[in-house]
Amino acid sequence: MTINKISVGILSRKFIPSEFDIYREEESIPWDEIASEVDKTKKKGTDSFQTITNIVVKIATKESMKENPNHKRIAVGVHACLIRGRLAEALYMSNKSQDPEVLALRAIVLFTLSDVTELSNVLDTLNDVISEDSTPSDQVRLSTVKVLLAAAEQDTSVIMCVMEFDNLLEEYPEQVENPLVETMFTLYVVASLLKEVGQAGRASRIVDTLEDMAQQKNHRMFLALVENMRGHICNFRGDFEQGEKHYVAFRTISESLGFKLGIAMALNNLGTLRLNSLLLEEGLDFFRASLELMEMESGRIVTLANLGEISIILGRYEEAENYLIEGIRLEEKTQTGVIELYAWYSILLAKMGRFPDSLMYLKKSEKMVSTSEKPMQKAAYLFAEGNYNALRHKHDEAISLFEELLEIARKEDIFEFLVRAELELASTYLKAYQKSKSVDHLSKAGYHLNDLIQIAQEQGIQALYAEALLVRSDMFTIAGQDFEAKGDIERSLSIAQFIEDVRLEEEAKSRLRLMTSYSEISSIEETPAGKSLDRLSGFKPVSGKLRDIPQPSLHTLITLDREAGLPIFVHHFDNKLEMDSTLIGGFISAITAFSSELMGQSGLLRSINHEGFTVMMEHKEQWIITLIANQESFDVRYKLRTFAQGFDNEFKDIRTGDGFNSKEYQRAEGLIDIIFKT
């Protein structure tokens, strides 16, 4: 046996990491040379895995410069780069290759960088070099790139591509028993897609399969990505504590590999978890740590946008401007389309009173939206434009924009902007109240805060729920409803103690002290509401979509004429439980009149709960629209509000007077079909 073969044998047993098992017997890879280099470097106390990958990358880079390079050497180099997150080097060494294995690995890098154009070029090349007669491995590689491109383009063809990918794996089960790197990464992407559309159960099953494959190969990068995806799924289900454990595991495995991109991703995820709990200062620290390690420009852009946003909310305007300017510089270089940078910079400039500059960046946001079909970009633009108008005290224009934002966020199920829309509507109505002293403005601010509280309860987000309760307590206080205010503060204090949030606990205690210090608080300026609203605006959910909750059972919708107190339109959703609308109408009219007399316009009843029934109410100038269900939910409340607006628009010119013709209102059945049954 030669010395070289002996050294390879030793290396195979001791030094070649399990991640490179597929290349262990590949004679064209100079494992003897790598062994020698490892032995030299080991004496310096360097981590052996990182040493091996460094040497492999070095050899592969040199190989890629040759006129007729060895494709296996380049493939193992790209693989090493992926494990370490060294994406630029992976692109460089794979740039001229026509080899299916190298190209499929290159496609993973391009997908990570969101480079759709180059990803499409890879697919074109693979279509040329792979046929039905090609090996099963190459056919799977072609299929994986189809999935990656469709996913990167957010194209509906991704469904067909995934089905083709599944069929190939069923046809060639050996590709599951001995999976390719490309196969495992594609499963990770498929799980991500399923999670994004709310199919957490299916995503979890895909992750189980991926974990089995990664354990078979003892491929730690994929074990790390499994932890990352499990964290996402836990957060979607509202199990934030378990989600954090998975992100910490993701970070730990990534650190053991020297996988800097993985560490940066884990830190960014942990930062977002802090924002989900309104721990803004801690979130800022995580994002800063992520930025230091994030070498990928697209990743830096997202982190800079997060840093700019939170710095604005914390009042650190100079820091925020530095982050956003750097983010915009990178965005203009890479053309990644991160509209949030321009939107938040417009908001920052408006907060600083630099309205001409703010308008300029708002226009840039508008231009990006005009060439995009992404609802998220439209939402970000409306959010910025609404803030621009609110900061210029154009409250009506701002409210109209935030209402449009709310509609888009609900229709497209964009959790982040659903919360932001409700918050900004509450905030803008409060600002309008400061100017007008109109109880109608105060009542509408309370309406949207109630929506925010409902969302927080349904989604199990305790910090958001508690902070919103504190703001609502301020409104109860200035409306003279001290009993209700005290109840909200005490609930908030109880939550703060339960989740061990010292800052929130002190805020609640401060509110209680304030109630005893002042005999009467008549203006919003005398409360800490502004501070709490600023805090709330830092909320960022860890899940892009709302978690599914059981839908309430609807019983009856009744529209009452406010003046006559008579039901003018009745619809029964459940014919088995038809209710006496006249009797219910009389009850609603009486209790609404009592509530208004006792608490004024700001105390208009929103709902009544009694023995398994919830009576939800929407108040219009002429009507009280009532929906009876087994329980309240944000979704049903929004539908009732939409119906009330539609009914008011359709019939506001009809005057009931001393009598009415119920047939005139039957057109409202069309609204029922559109709003409640589709």
C-alpha positions in Angstrom: 0.0 0.0 0.0 1.4 3.4 -0.9 1.8 6.3 1.5 -0.9 8.3 -0.3 -3.4 5.5 0.1 -2.5 5.1 3.8 -3.1 8.8 4.3 -6.4 8.7 2.5 -7.5 5.8 4.7 -6.5 7.7 7.8 -8.3 10.8 6.6 -11.4 8.8 5.7 -11.6 7.5 9.2 -10.7 10.6 11.1 -10.9 13.8 9.1 -13.5 13.7 6.3 -16.7 15.1 7.8 -19.9 13.1 7.3 -21.2 16.0 5.2 -18.7 15.0 2.5 -19.5 11.2 2.5 -20.7 11.3 -1.0 -17.2 12.4 -2.1 -15.3 10.1 0.2 -14.4 7.5 -2.5 -14.0 10.1 -5.3 -10.4 9.5 -6.5 -10.2 12.9 -8.3 -10.4 14.8 -5.0 -6.9 15.1 -3.5 -7.8 13.9 0.0 -4.1 13.2 0.6 -3.2 16.8 0.0 -6.1 17.9 2.2 -4.9 15.6 4.9 -1.5 17.1 4.9 -2.9 20.6 5.0 -5.2 19.7 7.9 -2.3 18.1 9.8 -0.3 21.3 9.5 -3.1 23.6 10.4 -4.3 21.4 13.3 -1.1 22.2 15.2 -2.2 25.8 15.3 -5.3 24.8 17.2 -7.8 25.6 14.4 -11.2 23.9 14.2 -10.8 20.8 12.0 -14.1 21.1 10.2 -13.6 24.7 9.3 -10.0 23.9 8.3 -11.1 21.1 5.9 -13.8 23.3 4.3 -11.3 26.1 3.9 -8.8 23.8 2.1 -11.5 22.3 -0.1 -12.7 25.7 -1.1 -9.1 26.8 -1.9 -8.5 23.7 -4.1 -11.9 24.0 -5.9 -11.3 27.7 -6.6 -8.0 26.9 -8.3 -9.6 24.1 -10.2 -12.3 26.4 -11.6 -9.6 28.6 -13.2 -8.4 25.7 -15.4 -9.3 25.3 -19.0 -10.7 21.8 -18.5 -11.5 21.6 -14.8 -12.5 18.5 -12.8 -16.3 19.0 -12.1 -16.2 16.8 -8.9 -13.6 19.1 -7.4 -15.7 22.1 -8.1 -18.9 20.4 -6.8 -17.3 19.5 -3.5 -16.0 23.1 -3.3 -19.5 24.6 -3.9 -20.9 22.2 -1.3 -18.3 23.4 1.2 -19.2 27.0 0.4 -22.9 26.3 1.0 -22.1 24.7 4.4 -20.1 27.8 5.4 -22.4 30.3 3.8 -19.6 31.6 1.5 -22.0 32.3 -1.4 -19.8 34.7 -3.4 -17.0 32.1 -3.7 -19.5 29.4 -4.7 -20.8 31.6 -7.5 -17.3 32.3 -8.7 -16.1 28.7 -8.9 -19.3 27.5 -10.5 -19.7 30.3 -13.0 -18.6 28.5 -16.2 -19.6 25.0 -15.4 -22.0 23.0 -17.6 -22.0 20.0 -15.2 -25.5 19.1 -13.8 -24.2 18.5 -10.3 -22.3 21.8 -10.1 -25.2 23.7 -11.7 -27.8 22.2 -9.3 -25.6 23.3 -6.3 -25.2 26.7 -7.9 -29.0 27.0 -8.2 -29.2 26.7 -4.4 -26.8 29.6 -4.0 -28.8 31.7 -6.5 -32.1 30.8 -4.8 -30.6 32.0 -1.5 -29.6 35.2 -3.1 -33.0 35.6 -4.8 -31.3 35.9 -8.2 -34.2 34.8 -10.5 -32.4 35.8 -13.7 -29.4 33.6 -13.2 -31.5 30.8 -11.7 -33.5 30.8 -15.0 -30.2 30.6 -16.9 -29.2 27.5 -14.9 -32.6 25.9 -15.6 -32.2 26.6 -19.4 -28.7 24.9 -19.3 -29.9 21.9 -17.4 -32.8 21.5 -19.8 -30.3 21.3 -22.6 -28.0 18.8 -21.0 -30.4 16.5 -19.2 -32.8 14.2 -21.0 -35.1 11.3 -20.2 -32.1 9.0 -20.7 -30.0 10.8 -18.1 -29.3 9.3 -14.7 -32.1 9.5 -12.0 -29.8 11.8 -10.0 -29.6 14.3 -12.8 -33.3 14.1 -13.5 -33.9 14.9 -9.8 -31.5 17.8 -10.0 -33.4 19.2 -13.0 -36.6 18.9 -11.0 -35.2 20.6 -7.9 -34.1 23.6 -10.0 -37.6 23.9 -11.4 -39.0 24.0 -7.9 -36.4 26.6 -6.8 -37.1 28.9 -9.8 -40.9 28.7 -9.4 -40.5 29.4 -5.6 -38.2 32.3 -6.2 -40.6 33.8 -8.8 -43.5 33.2 -6.4 -45.2 31.5 -9.4 -48.2 29.3 -9.2 -46.3 26.8 -11.4 -44.5 25.8 -8.2 -47.4 23.4 -7.4 -46.8 21.5 -10.6 -43.1 21.5 -10.1 -43.4 20.1 -6.6 -45.7 17.4 -7.9 -43.1 16.4 -10.5 -40.4 16.4 -7.8 -42.6 14.1 -5.6 -43.3 11.7 -8.5 -39.6 11.4 -9.3 -38.7 10.6 -5.7 -41.5 7.9 -5.7 -40.1 6.5 -9.0 -36.5 6.4 -7.7 -36.7 5.6 -4.0 -32.9 5.3 -3.8 -32.8 9.1 -4.2 -34.6 9.3 -0.8 -32.5 6.6 0.9 -29.3 8.2 -0.3 -30.5 11.8 -0.8 -28.7 14.5 -2.8 -27.9 17.8 -1.2 -30.2 19.4 -3.8 -33.0 17.0 -2.8 -32.7 18.0 0.9 -32.6 21.7 0.2 -35.7 21.5 -2.1 -37.6 19.7 0.7 -36.6 22.6 3.0 -38.0 25.1 0.4 -41.2 23.1 0.0 -41.7 23.1 3.8 -41.2 26.9 3.8 -43.8 27.3 1.1 -46.3 25.2 3.0 -45.7 27.1 6.2 -46.2 30.4 4.3 -49.6 29.4 3.1 -50.6 28.3 6.6 -50.3 24.5 6.1 -48.1 24.0 9.2 -49.1 20.4 9.6 -47.9 19.4 6.1 -44.8 21.6 6.5 -44.0 19.7 9.7 -44.3 16.3 8.0 -41.9 17.5 5.3 -39.5 18.6 7.9 -39.7 15.2 9.6 -38.7 13.6 6.3 -35.9 16.1 5.9 -34.6 15.4 9.4 -34.5 11.7 8.7 -32.5 12.3 5.5 -30.1 14.7 7.3 -29.6 12.2 10.2 -28.8 9.4 7.7 -26.1 11.6 6.2 -25.3 13.3 9.5 -25.4 16.5 7.5 -25.3 19.2 10.2 -26.2 22.1 7.9 -29.5 20.5 7.2 -30.0 19.5 10.8 -29.5 23.2 11.5 -32.0 24.2 8.9 -34.5 21.7 10.3 -34.2 23.5 13.7 -34.8 26.8 11.9 -38.0 25.5 10.1 -39.3 23.9 13.3 -38.9 27.3 15.0 -40.9 28.9 12.2 -43.7 26.3 12.5 -43.8 26.6 16.3 -44.2 30.4 16.0 -47.0 30.0 13.5 -48.8 27.8 16.0 -48.2 30.4 18.7 -45.7 28.3 20.7 -43.1 31.1 20.9 -41.1 29.5 23.8 -40.5 26.3 21.8 -39.8 28.4 18.7 -37.0 30.2 20.5 -35.5 26.8 21.6 -35.3 25.7 18.0 -33.7 29.0 16.9 -31.1 28.7 19.7 -30.3 25.1 18.4 -30.1 26.5 14.9 -27.5 29.0 16.1 -25.5 26.4 18.1 -25.2 23.9 15.2 -24.3 26.8 12.8 -21.6 27.9 15.2 -20.1 24.4 15.3 -19.9 24.5 11.5 -18.6 28.0 11.1 -21.8 28.6 9.1 -21.9 32.4 9.5 -25.0 32.8 7.4 -26.8 30.4 9.6 -25.7 32.2 12.8 -26.8 35.5 11.3 -30.2 34.1 10.3 -30.6 32.6 13.8 -29.8 36.0 15.4 -32.2 37.8 13.1 -35.0 35.3 14.0 -34.3 35.7 17.7 -34.5 39.5 17.2 -37.9 39.2 15.5 -39.1 37.0 18.4 -38.2 39.9 20.7 -40.2 42.3 18.6 -43.1 39.8 18.7 -42.9 40.2 22.5 -42.4 44.0 22.2 -38.9 43.7 23.8 -37.6 46.3 21.3 -34.2 47.0 22.9 -33.3 43.3 23.0 -34.5 42.9 19.4 -32.2 45.8 18.4 -29.2 44.1 20.0 -29.9 40.8 18.1 -30.3 42.6 14.8 -26.9 44.4 15.4 -25.2 41.1 16.1 -26.8 39.6 13.0 -25.6 42.5 10.8 -22.0 42.0 12.0 -22.0 38.4 10.7 -24.3 38.8 7.7 -22.1 38.8 4.5 -24.9 38.2 2.0 -26.0 41.6 0.7 -29.7 40.7 0.5 -29.6 39.5 4.1 -27.8 42.8 5.2 -30.6 44.8 3.5 -33.3 43.1 5.5 -31.4 43.5 8.7 -30.7 47.1 8.0 -34.4 47.7 7.4 -35.2 46.1 10.7 -32.6 48.2 12.5 -33.8 51.4 10.9 -37.4 50.7 11.8 -36.8 49.8 15.5 -34.3 52.8 15.9 -37.1 55.1 14.7 -39.6 53.7 17.1 -37.1 54.1 20.0 -36.5 57.7 19.0 -32.9 57.1 17.9 -33.2 59.1 14.7 -29.6 59.5 13.8 -28.9 55.8 14.1 -32.0 55.0 12.1 -30.9 57.3 9.3 -27.5 55.7 9.1 -29.0 52.2 8.9 -31.6 53.2 6.3 -29.1 55.1 4.1 -26.8 52.1 4.0 -29.7 49.8 3.3 -30.9 52.0 0.4 -27.4 52.1 -1.0 -27.3 48.3 -1.1 -30.8 48.0 -2.4 -30.0 50.3 -5.3 -27.0 48.2 -6.1 -28.7 44.8 -5.9 -32.3 45.8 -7.0 -33.8 43.4 -4.4 -37.0 45.5 -4.1 -37.0 45.9 -0.4 -39.6 48.8 -0.3 -39.5 48.9 3.5 -36.2 50.9 3.4 -37.8 53.7 1.4 -41.1 53.6 3.3 -39.4 53.8 6.7 -37.0 56.5 5.5 -39.9 58.6 4.3 -41.5 58.2 7.8 -38.3 59.1 9.5 -37.9 62.3 7.5 -41.5 63.2 8.1 -41.0 62.7 11.9 -37.9 65.0 11.6 -40.0 67.7 9.8 -38.2 67.2 6.5 -41.3 66.9 4.5 -40.0 67.6 1.0 -37.3 64.9 1.4 -39.9 62.6 2.9 -42.2 63.1 -0.1 -39.3 62.3 -2.4 -38.7 58.9 -0.8 -42.5 58.3 -0.7 -42.5 58.8 -4.5 -39.7 56.3 -4.8 -41.8 53.8 -2.8 -44.8 54.6 -5.1 -42.7 53.9 -8.2 -41.7 50.5 -6.8 -45.3 49.6 -6.2 -46.4 50.6 -9.7 -44.1 47.9 -11.2 -45.0 45.2 -8.6 -47.9 42.9 -8.0 -46.8 42.0 -4.5 -49.5 42.9 -1.8 -46.7 43.3 0.8 -45.2 46.2 -1.2 -48.5 47.9 -1.7 -49.2 47.6 2.0 -45.8 49.1 2.9 -46.4 52.0 0.6 -49.9 52.7 2.0 -48.4 52.5 5.6 -45.8 55.1 4.7 -48.2 57.4 2.9 -50.7 57.2 5.8 -47.9 58.2 8.2 -46.8 61.0 6.0 -50.3 62.5 6.1 -50.8 61.8 9.8 -47.6 63.6 10.6 -48.8 66.6 8.5 -52.0 66.5 10.6 -54.1 65.5 7.6 -56.0 63.1 9.6 -58.9 62.3 7.2 -56.5 61.5 4.4 -54.4 59.3 6.8 -57.5 57.4 8.0 -58.6 56.7 4.5 -55.2 55.3 3.6 -55.0 53.2 6.7 -58.5 51.8 6.0 -57.3 50.8 2.5 -54.3 49.2 4.2 -56.5 47.3 6.6 -58.6 45.9 3.7 -55.5 44.7 1.8 -53.9 43.2 4.9 -57.0 41.2 5.7 -57.7 40.2 2.1 -54.1 39.0 1.6 -53.7 37.7 5.2 -50.7 39.9 5.9 -50.4 39.7 9.7 -47.9 42.5 10.2 -49.8 45.1 8.3 -53.2 44.0 9.8 -51.8 44.9 13.2 -50.2 48.1 11.9 -53.4 49.3 10.2 -55.5 48.8 13.3 -52.8 50.5 15.4 -52.4 53.5 13.1 -56.2 53.9 12.8 -56.4 54.0 16.6 -53.4 56.4 16.8 -54.7 58.7 14.1 -58.2 59.0 15.6 -56.6 59.8 19.0 -54.5 62.6 17.3 -57.7 63.8 15.7 -59.4 63.8 19.1 -56.6 65.9 20.5 -57.5 68.6 17.9 -61.3 68.2 17.7 -62.2 66.9 21.2 -64.9 65.0 19.4 -66.1 61.9 21.3 -66.7 60.3 17.9 -63.0 60.3 17.3 -62.3 58.9 20.7 -64.9 56.2 20.2 -63.4 55.2 16.8 -59.9 55.0 18.3 -61.4 52.7 20.9 -63.0 50.6 18.2 -59.7 49.9 16.5 -58.0 49.2 19.8 -60.6 46.7 20.6 -59.9 45.0 17.2 -56.2 45.0 18.1 -57.0 43.4 21.5 -59.2 40.8 19.8 -56.4 39.9 17.3 -53.8 39.6 20.2 -56.1 37.3 22.2 -56.9 35.0 19.2 -53.2 34.8 18.2 -52.0 34.2 21.8 -49.6 37.3 21.7 -49.6 38.3 25.3 -47.3 41.4 25.1 -49.4 42.9 22.3 -52.6 42.2 24.3 -51.2 43.7 27.5 -49.8 46.9 25.8 -53.1 47.5 23.9 -55.0 47.2 27.2 -52.9 49.9 28.6 -53.7 52.3 25.7 -57.4 51.5 26.0 -57.2 52.2 29.7 -56.0 55.7 28.9 -59.0 56.3 26.7 -61.3 55.0 29.4 -59.7 57.4 31.8 -60.2 60.5 29.7 -63.8 59.4 29.1 -64.3 59.3 32.9 -64.7 55.5 32.9 -62.3 54.8 35.7 -63.7 51.4 36.6 -63.1 50.1 33.1 -59.7 51.8 33.0 -58.6 50.2 36.2 -59.8 46.8 35.0 -57.7 47.0 31.8 -54.6 48.1 33.8 -55.0 45.2 36.3 -55.4 42.7 33.4 -52.3 44.1 31.8 -50.3 44.0 35.1 -51.3 40.3 35.5 -50.1 39.4 32.0 -46.8 41.3 32.5 -46.2 39.4 35.7 -47.0 36.1 34.0 -44.7 36.6 31.1 -42.0 38.2 33.4 -41.8 41.5 31.5 -40.4 43.9 34.0 -40.8 47.0 31.8 -44.4 46.2 31.0 -45.1 45.5 34.7 -43.7 48.9 35.7 -45.8 50.6 33.0 -49.0 49.0 34.4 -48.0 50.0 38.0 -47.3 53.5 36.8 -50.8 53.7 35.3 -52.3 52.7 38.6 -50.3 55.3 40.5 -51.4 57.9 37.9 -55.0 57.1 38.6 -54.6 57.9 42.3 -52.5 61.0 41.7 -55.0 62.9 39.5 -58.6 63.3 40.4 -59.5 64.0 36.8 -57.7 63.5 33.5 -59.4 65.3 30.6 -56.9 65.1 27.7 -54.9 62.4 26.1 -51.7 64.4 26.6 -52.0 63.8 30.3 -51.8 60.1 29.8 -48.8 57.9 28.7 -50.9 56.8 25.6 -48.4 58.3 23.1 -45.6 56.3 24.6 -47.5 53.1 24.5 -48.6 53.6 21.0 -45.0 54.2 19.9 -44.1 50.9 21.7 -46.9 49.1 20.0 -45.7 50.2 16.6 -42.6 48.2 17.1 -44.5 45.0 17.0 -43.5 42.6 14.3 -45.1 39.1 14.2 -42.7 36.1 13.8 -45.3 34.6 11.5 -46.3 36.2 8.2 -49.9 35.0 8.4 -52.6 34.7 11.1 -52.8 31.4 12.9 -56.1 29.6 12.0 -58.7 29.7 14.8 -62.0 27.9 15.0 -64.7 29.9 13.1 -67.7 31.0 15.1 -71.2 29.6 14.3 -73.4 32.4 13.0 -77.1 32.5 13.9 -78.9 35.7 12.9 -78.1 39.2 11.5 -80.6 41.9 12.3 -80.6 45.5 11.1 -82.5 47.9 13.4 -83.8 51.3 12.5 -82.2 53.5 15.2 -85.1 55.9 15.4 -88.0 53.4 15.4 -86.1 50.6 17.1 -87.7 48.2 14.6 -85.9 45.4 12.7 -86.0 46.3 9.0 -83.8 43.5 7.6 -83.3 40.0 9.1 -81.2 37.1 7.9 -81.0 33.7 9.6 -77.8 31.8 9.0 -79.1 28.8 11.0 -82.7 28.0 10.2 -82.8 25.6 13.1 -82.3 28.5 15.5 -84.5 31.3 14.2 -84.9 34.2 16.7 -87.7 36.7 17.4 -86.1 39.7 15.7 -88.7 42.2 17.2 -88.0 41.0 20.7 -84.2 41.1 20.2 -84.5 44.5 18.5 -86.3 46.0 21.5 -83.7 44.6 23.8 -80.8 46.0 21.7 -82.4 49.5 21.4 -83.1 49.7 25.1 -79.6 48.6 26.2 -77.9 50.9 23.6 -79.9 53.9 24.8 -79.0 53.1 28.4 -75.3 52.7 27.5 -75.3 56.0 25.5 -77.1 57.8 28.4 -74.6 56.4 31.0 -71.3 56.7 29.1 -72.0 58.9 26.1 -70.9 58.2 22.5 -67.6 56.8 23.6 -69.4 54.1 25.4 -71.4 52.6 22.5 -71.8 48.9 23.0 -69.7 46.7 20.9 -70.8 43.3 22.1 -72.8 41.4 24.8 -71.9 37.9 25.9 -74.5 35.7 27.6 -74.7 31.9 28.0 -73.1 30.7 24.8 -74.3 33.6 22.7 -72.4 36.8 21.6 -74.4 39.8 20.2 -72.0 41.9 18.1 -73.1 45.5 17.1 -72.1 48.0 14.6 -73.5 51.5 15.0 -74.4 53.8 12.0 -76.2 57.1 12.0 -79.5 55.5 11.0 -78.9 51.8 11.9 -77.7 49.4 14.5 -76.5 46.2 12.7 -76.5 43.2 15.0 -75.0 39.8 14.5 -75.7 36.9 16.9 -73.1 34.1 17.0 -71.8 31.6 19.5 -68.6 33.7 20.0 -66.8 36.8 18.6 -63.8 36.7 16.4 -61.8 39.4 14.5 -62.7 37.9 11.2 -66.5 37.9 11.9 -66.3 41.4 13.4 -64.6 42.6 10.2 -67.3 41.0 8.1 -70.0 42.6 10.2 -68.3 46.0 9.8 -68.0 45.5 6.1 -71.7 44.6 5.9 -72.7 47.6 8.0 -70.7 49.9 5.7 -72.2 48.3 2.6 -75.8 48.4 4.0 -75.4 52.1 4.9 -74.1 53.0 1.4 -76.9 51.0 -0.3 -79.9 52.3 1.8 -78.9 55.6 3.4 -81.3 57.5 1.2 -84.3 55.5 2.3 -86.2 57.1 5.2 -88.2 54.8 7.4 -90.5 57.4 8.9 -93.6 56.0 10.4 -93.5 52.8 8.5 -91.3 50.8 6.1 -91.5 48.2 3.4 -89.2 45.3 4.3 -89.0 44.3 0.6 -87.0 47.5 -0.1 -84.1 46.0 2.0 -84.0 42.5 0.5 -81.2 43.6 -1.8 -79.1 43.3 1.3 -79.2 39.5 0.8 -76.6 40.1 -2.0 -74.3 41.7 0.6 -74.8 38.6 2.9 -73.7 36.3 0.0 -70.7 38.4 -0.9 -69.4 39.1 2.6 -70.4 36.1 4.7 -70.7 33.2 2.3 -67.7 33.6 0.0 
